């Protein structure tokens, strides 16, 4: 028994996710990431030959490349994630939490704590291959399920070696609330928990607030799911928010991010809380927007905790820089478990990097 892992995209930088796992003469693509930056070409799908694709969640850097794949390629995702597929794209249901077989491989999924309908993926080959997708331990709404043991863990390291607790982020955002603010956020992820927090803060401070209807609709969807798919004690908070009317002239606005720029929101300061594109970095440098992170990915100590939980012998930090000084920091955090190769081969649970001259997919 053997398995091969090819990280087509997502290693060495924050970039589209696309990983091929080959086992039992079948190939499964994990995620089909689209460009994070407008106009950027997707190159990982060129010449690709796989038997199925599994999508972890509905953010563009994980699902946006589906349009590059043959429309007949079997695609698996949860029903909520399927709503973000290109119109008419065929798909098959992936459990929100459970086990199924895809292309002859045992696939286990669980809640990743990051977004509505999002899951991590565990493949039952070679002692377990675990892919976290995007994952977080700190969500107030989305639970994180402890995965089964895995020999190799491909983990969301989007935050690099950053390790600030979520409470510190919330405290920092609180400092800004007494001025007119608009928060552009991805509507299926942190938007939901930011909505609850902002509503409670607005009430406590006597501030006016409006929340994008699509974010309200997603909270309603979350409330309609089985209770085990959201954190306990969140139902009352969600119900209270849904019953709360929007202010007609709010000083705080939570908006679905549609590439908003500061110029689109006169009278408001734009406060971003996630990944900044180069053009937004320029806006930040010019003082046109504000930025304060709201944790939705694994911070460094949680990434190590997850690797420990699943007994991973090898850990690949994804979606982050892997040159020094970051590389040395990862070595300190993960020791001999750190793996940074693009192509990996597992044979009887032993991991080998594939030499450079044999890296193309056969
Ligand atoms: Zn995501």
Boltz pocket constraint, residues with backbone or C-beta under 6 A from the ligand:
constraints:
  - pocket:
      binder: B
      contacts: [[A, 57], [A, 59], [A, 114], [A, 115], [A, 134]]
      max_distance: 6.0
